[in-house]
Amino acid sequence: MSRQLHLNAFLMSTGHHEASWRLPESNPVANTDIEHYRELARTAERGKFDSIFFADSPVLFSDVGRRPAGSLEPTVLLTAIAAATSRIGLIATASTTYNDPYNLARRFASVDHVSAGRAGWNVVTTAGPDAAKNFNLADQPAHAERYDRAAEFLEVAFKLWDSWQDDATLADKESGVWGDNDKVQPIEHVGRHFQVRGPLNLPRSPQGYPLIVQAGSSEDGKGLAARYAEAVFTAQQTLEDAQAFYADLKSRAAALGRDPDTLKILPGIVPVIGSTESEAAALERELDELIKPEYARQQLARTLRVEPEDLPFDQPLPADLPDEDEIQGAKSRYTLIVTLARRENLTVRQLIGRLGGGRGHRTFTGTPDQVADAIQSWFEADAADGFNIMPPVLPSGLVTFTDQVVPILQQRGLFRTEYTGTTLRDHYGLTRPAGRVGSLQEATA
């Protein structure tokens, strides 16, 4: 097959299931254990995954009573992992709402240099009012405002990464000239949100730009992804929804003059794997029974913008929930959760169980062959270019997927048996962007 899967390992402390930390095998302080993450990265690299990925938010991620809370700054974490690996891509999340373009452009260019071309940036606008209050704001900026800022933020970052020509560094000891000043230019950006002179204080990195990843599925999110993203992490519960999202985003990219094949769409999947169906079901049941419903209901209430007492455990969701247009936070995840509950007529308790493994991402429970079948069916039905693999328990879930599911995908000709390139862009089949330093002044004007 000429078309092959892309696999990203989404790593979260002890695993994506919120009760994973309570299993006997789990290290409850794994969220700050660098060797835990290095070993996970080595496992994913052994499985020839395209990349690993860390979510992040500039706010305490969850109720500290509920699950391991607090996370290492992801670009720092990736730098430490880079030294323990050689080929796997390294993707970190960073917010365009609570950062400045110069600092982030420098940070990701640094990771790309340190890792010899394996950096990726998951661009987020950060939903929720709590983060705003950490940055001298009373509330989060409006949804459309955040995405408008994100678009300009990316444009500034691209200009900064291009402010050095690839051959600006001469390192000519004989002449005593280290670099060519004519090949390093300020960007002189003046826009609605930012004024940035430049140039970046770092030569152009091995990939030119880090791989640009995006994870929003609202209308604004899809618009940003179609224009800028090279990989999209998305949450889809059904094949039909995934096919519709896939077709929509590919057509948006084409309408903007992009080759749709340069935009890779990777839905999340939480694979609960057992050697038999009953063994897989038993693991899922064990995890779900360890969920503390009161914590989960508090989290669900925050997502739905209601009070916990408005969500009786054994009743369906209230009929009078806000419309998506009223939500200024994570619009697409809000809609996904409400649609799931309404479509399947779930009680709050049942919905909590469905969300416990992947917060709205698809959970699939079965044998290695059945998991491979599920992945293949969506891939071949134009619902995905690959998958964001979200093990419910770490490290065991990633080890099981690597050792038992990946070989099946390889035997079917769906996934690489060896890396054929050295950079993250190579893994995703993307070319290195040419620099545009010579036209920066014209582009800004």
C-alpha positions in Angstrom: 0.0 0.0 0.0 1.3 3.5 -0.9 -0.7 5.1 1.9 0.3 4.1 5.4 -0.9 5.0 8.9 0.6 7.6 11.1 0.6 6.8 14.8 1.2 9.3 17.6 1.4 8.3 21.2 -0.4 10.7 23.5 1.3 10.3 26.9 -0.4 11.3 30.1 1.2 10.4 33.5 -0.2 7.0 34.5 -2.5 6.8 31.5 -5.7 8.4 30.1 -8.1 6.6 32.3 -8.7 8.8 35.2 -8.5 5.9 37.7 -5.3 4.4 36.2 -3.2 5.7 39.0 -5.1 3.5 41.5 -4.0 0.2 39.9 -1.3 -1.7 41.8 1.1 -1.4 38.8 0.9 2.4 38.6 3.4 4.9 39.9 1.2 7.6 41.3 3.9 10.3 41.0 4.8 9.4 37.4 3.7 12.9 36.3 7.0 14.3 37.5 9.2 11.3 36.8 11.5 12.0 33.8 12.7 8.4 33.6 9.0 7.3 33.3 8.6 9.5 30.2 11.9 8.6 28.7 11.0 4.9 28.9 7.6 5.5 27.3 9.3 7.4 24.5 11.8 4.6 23.9 8.9 2.1 23.8 7.1 4.2 21.2 10.3 4.6 19.2 10.7 0.8 19.3 7.2 0.6 17.8 8.2 3.0 15.0 5.6 5.6 16.1 5.7 8.9 14.2 5.7 10.9 17.4 4.9 11.3 21.0 2.8 14.2 22.3 2.1 16.0 25.6 -1.0 18.1 26.3 -0.5 21.1 28.5 -2.3 24.1 30.0 -1.1 27.1 31.9 -3.4 26.2 34.8 -3.6 23.3 37.3 -4.9 20.6 35.0 -7.4 18.9 37.3 -8.7 18.6 40.8 -5.7 17.3 42.8 -8.0 14.9 44.6 -9.1 13.2 41.4 -5.9 12.0 39.7 -2.2 12.9 39.4 -2.2 16.7 38.9 0.5 19.0 37.8 2.8 18.5 34.8 6.3 19.3 33.7 6.7 22.1 31.2 6.5 20.1 28.0 9.3 21.7 25.9 11.6 21.2 28.8 10.4 17.6 29.0 10.9 17.0 25.3 14.5 18.3 25.5 15.2 15.7 28.2 13.6 13.0 26.1 15.5 14.0 23.0 18.7 12.9 24.6 17.2 9.4 25.3 15.9 8.8 21.8 17.1 9.3 18.2 14.2 9.1 15.7 10.8 9.6 17.3 9.0 12.9 16.8 8.5 15.1 19.9 5.3 17.3 20.1 4.5 19.7 22.8 1.4 21.9 23.5 1.8 25.6 23.9 -0.9 28.3 24.1 -1.1 31.3 21.8 -3.3 33.1 24.3 -0.9 33.1 27.2 2.5 33.4 25.5 4.3 35.8 23.1 5.4 34.7 19.6 9.1 35.5 20.1 9.6 33.3 23.2 7.7 30.4 21.7 9.3 30.6 18.3 12.7 30.5 20.0 11.7 27.6 22.3 10.4 25.4 19.6 13.4 26.2 17.3 15.6 25.3 20.2 13.9 21.9 20.7 14.2 21.3 16.9 18.0 22.0 17.1 18.5 19.9 20.2 16.6 16.9 18.7 18.1 17.2 15.2 14.8 18.0 13.6 12.1 16.2 15.6 10.0 19.0 17.1 6.3 19.7 16.7 4.1 22.3 18.2 0.4 21.6 19.1 -1.1 25.0 18.8 -3.9 25.7 21.3 -5.9 28.8 22.3 -6.6 27.5 25.9 -10.2 27.4 27.0 -11.5 28.2 30.4 -11.5 31.2 32.7 -9.0 29.7 35.3 -6.0 30.2 33.0 -6.9 33.8 32.3 -6.7 34.5 36.0 -3.1 33.4 36.1 -2.2 36.1 33.5 -3.7 39.2 35.0 -7.1 38.8 33.2 -10.6 38.6 34.8 -11.9 36.1 32.2 -10.8 34.3 29.1 -10.9 36.3 25.8 -13.8 35.4 23.6 -13.5 32.3 21.4 -13.3 34.2 18.1 -10.8 36.7 19.6 -8.5 33.8 20.8 -8.5 32.3 17.3 -7.8 35.7 15.6 -4.8 36.1 17.9 -3.7 32.5 17.2 -3.6 33.2 13.4 -1.5 36.3 13.8 0.7 34.5 16.4 1.5 31.8 13.9 2.3 34.3 11.1 4.8 36.0 13.4 6.4 32.7 14.4 6.8 31.7 10.7 8.5 35.1 10.0 10.8 34.7 13.0 11.8 31.1 11.9 12.5 32.5 8.5 14.5 35.5 9.7 17.7 33.6 9.1 18.5 32.2 5.7 19.7 28.6 5.8 23.2 29.5 4.7 23.5 32.6 7.0 26.1 30.7 9.2 29.5 30.8 7.6 31.8 29.8 10.5 34.8 30.8 8.4 37.7 30.7 10.7 40.3 31.8 8.1 38.4 35.1 7.3 37.2 35.6 10.8 33.6 35.9 9.6 31.1 33.8 11.5 27.9 34.8 9.8 26.5 36.8 6.9 24.6 39.8 8.2 22.8 40.2 4.9 21.2 36.9 5.4 19.7 37.7 8.8 16.8 40.2 8.7 14.4 41.8 11.1 10.8 41.0 10.4 9.3 44.4 11.4 5.9 42.9 12.1 3.1 45.3 13.0 -0.4 43.8 13.4 -3.5 43.9 15.5 -2.2 41.8 18.3 1.6 42.0 18.0 4.5 44.3 17.2 7.7 42.3 16.8 10.9 43.6 15.2 13.0 40.4 15.1 15.1 38.7 13.9 15.1 35.5 16.0 18.3 35.1 18.1 18.8 31.5 16.8 19.7 30.2 13.3 17.1 28.4 11.2 16.4 24.9 12.7 16.8 21.5 11.0 13.1 21.3 9.9 12.8 25.0 9.1 9.6 25.1 11.1 8.4 22.5 13.7 5.5 20.4 12.6 2.4 22.4 13.3 -0.4 20.5 15.0 -3.9 21.7 16.0 -6.6 20.1 18.0 -9.7 22.3 17.9 -12.8 21.1 16.0 -15.1 24.2 16.3 -15.7 26.3 13.2 -12.9 28.6 14.2 -10.6 25.7 15.1 -11.2 24.0 11.7 -10.5 27.3 9.9 -7.2 27.6 11.7 -6.3 24.0 11.0 -7.2 24.2 7.4 -4.9 27.2 6.9 -1.9 26.2 9.1 -2.0 22.7 10.6 0.0 19.7 9.2 -1.5 17.3 11.7 -4.8 17.5 13.5 -5.7 15.7 16.7 -9.5 15.3 16.9 -12.1 13.5 19.0 -14.8 11.5 17.1 -17.1 8.9 18.5 -18.6 7.4 15.3 -17.3 6.4 11.8 -19.9 8.8 10.2 -18.8 11.7 12.3 -15.1 11.0 11.6 -15.8 10.7 7.9 -17.7 14.0 7.9 -14.9 15.8 9.8 -12.2 14.3 7.6 -14.0 15.4 4.4 -14.7 18.8 5.7 -11.2 19.6 6.8 -9.6 18.2 3.6 -12.0 20.3 1.5 -11.3 23.4 3.5 -7.5 22.9 3.0 -8.0 22.4 -0.7 -10.1 25.6 -1.0 -7.2 27.5 0.5 -4.8 26.1 -2.2 -3.2 23.4 0.0 -2.7 19.8 -1.0 -5.1 18.0 1.3 -2.5 15.2 1.7 -0.3 17.6 3.6 -2.9 17.7 6.4 -2.9 14.5 8.4 -6.0 13.8 10.5 -5.5 11.7 13.6 -8.6 10.9 15.8 -7.9 9.8 19.3 -8.5 6.2 20.3 -8.2 4.7 23.8 -7.4 1.0 23.2 -8.3 -1.3 26.2 -6.5 -4.5 25.1 -6.7 -8.1 26.4 -5.6 -11.4 25.0 -9.3 -12.3 24.9 -12.5 -10.2 24.7 -13.4 -11.2 28.3 -9.9 -10.2 29.6 -10.2 -6.8 27.9 -13.7 -6.3 29.3 -12.5 -7.2 32.7 -9.7 -4.5 32.6 -12.2 -1.9 31.4 -14.6 -2.9 34.3 -11.8 -2.8 36.8 -10.8 0.7 35.8 -14.4 2.0 35.7 -15.1 0.7 39.1 -12.1 2.7 40.5 -13.6 6.0 39.3 -14.8 8.2 42.1 -18.1 9.5 40.8 -18.1 12.7 42.8 -14.9 13.9 41.3 -15.9 13.0 37.8 -19.2 14.8 38.2 -17.5 18.0 39.2 -15.3 17.8 36.1 -18.3 17.2 33.9 -20.2 20.1 35.5 -17.3 22.4 34.7 -17.3 21.3 31.1 -21.0 21.8 30.7 -21.0 25.1 32.6 -23.5 23.9 35.2 -23.4 23.1 38.9 -22.7 19.5 40.1 -26.1 19.4 41.8 -27.7 20.0 38.4 -26.4 16.6 37.3 -28.2 13.8 39.3 -26.2 10.6 38.8 -29.1 8.4 37.6 -30.8 10.9 35.4 -30.0 12.0 31.8 -28.4 15.4 31.2 -30.7 18.4 31.8 -32.7 19.5 28.8 -31.8 23.2 29.2 -28.0 23.1 28.7 -26.4 26.1 27.0 -26.2 26.1 23.2 -22.7 25.7 21.7 -22.8 29.4 20.6 -23.0 30.4 24.3 -19.8 28.5 25.2 -16.6 30.5 25.1 -14.4 27.6 26.1 -13.9 24.2 24.4 -16.9 24.4 22.0 -16.3 21.2 20.1 -15.7 19.0 23.1 -18.8 20.4 24.8 -20.9 19.5 21.7 -19.3 16.0 21.5 -20.1 15.2 25.1 -23.7 16.5 24.9 -24.3 14.7 21.6 -23.0 11.4 22.9 -25.2 11.6 26.0 -28.3 12.5 24.0 -27.7 10.0 21.2 -27.3 7.1 23.5 -29.7 8.3 26.2 -27.0 8.0 28.9 -27.5 8.9 32.5 -24.9 11.1 34.1 -23.4 8.0 35.8 -23.2 6.2 32.5 -21.7 9.3 30.8 -19.1 9.5 33.4 -18.1 5.9 32.7 -17.9 6.6 29.0 -15.7 9.7 29.5 -13.4 8.1 32.1 -11.1 6.6 29.6 -10.6 9.4 27.1 -12.7 12.5 28.0 -14.7 12.2 24.8 -12.3 10.3 22.6 -13.4 6.9 21.3 -12.7 4.0 23.6 -12.3 0.6 22.0 -12.1 -2.6 24.1 -11.0 -5.9 22.5 -8.2 -8.2 21.5 -5.1 -6.9 19.5 -6.6 -8.2 16.2 -9.9 -6.4 17.0 -8.1 -3.1 17.8 -6.1 -3.4 14.6 -9.4 -4.1 12.7 -11.0 -0.9 14.3 -8.0 1.2 13.2 -7.9 -0.3 9.7 -11.6 0.2 9.1 -11.5 3.9 9.8 -8.3 4.4 7.9 -9.6 2.7 4.8 -13.0 4.5 5.0 -11.4 7.9 4.7 -12.1 8.7 8.4 -8.5 9.0 9.4 -4.9 9.3 8.2 -3.7 7.6 11.4 -4.5 7.7 15.1 -3.6 9.5 18.3 -3.1 6.4 20.5 -4.2 7.1 24.1 -3.3 4.2 26.3 -5.7 3.9 29.3 -2.8 2.7 31.6 0.9 3.5 31.3 3.3 2.0 30.8 1.5 -1.3 30.2 -1.0 0.0 27.7 1.7 1.4 25.4 3.8 -1.7 25.7 0.8 -3.9 24.8 -0.1 -1.8 21.8 3.5 -1.7 20.6 4.2 -5.4 21.0 0.8 -6.8 20.0 -1.1 -4.3 17.8 1.7 -2.7 15.8 3.1 -6.0 14.4 -0.5 -6.8 13.1 -0.6 -3.4 11.3 2.8 -4.0 9.9 1.9 -7.5 8.7 -1.1 -6.0 6.9 1.1 -3.5 5.1 -0.5 -0.6 6.9 2.4 0.7 9.0 6.2 1.1 8.6 8.5 -1.6 9.8 11.5 0.9 9.9 11.9 4.6 9.9 12.8 5.9 6.5 13.7 9.4 7.5 15.3 11.2 10.4 13.0 14.2 11.1 9.4 14.5 12.2 8.5 16.0 8.9 10.0 12.9 7.2 7.8 10.6 9.3 4.6 12.5 8.3 5.7 12.6 4.6 6.1 16.4 4.6 8.7 18.5 2.9 10.9 21.0 4.7 9.5 24.5 4.1 11.8 26.8 2.1 12.8 30.0 3.9 11.3 33.3 2.8 13.7 35.7 4.4 14.3 37.7 1.2 10.6 38.7 1.0 9.9 39.3 4.7 9.7 43.0 4.4 7.4 42.7 1.4 5.2 40.1 3.1 4.9 42.4 6.2 3.9 45.4 4.1 
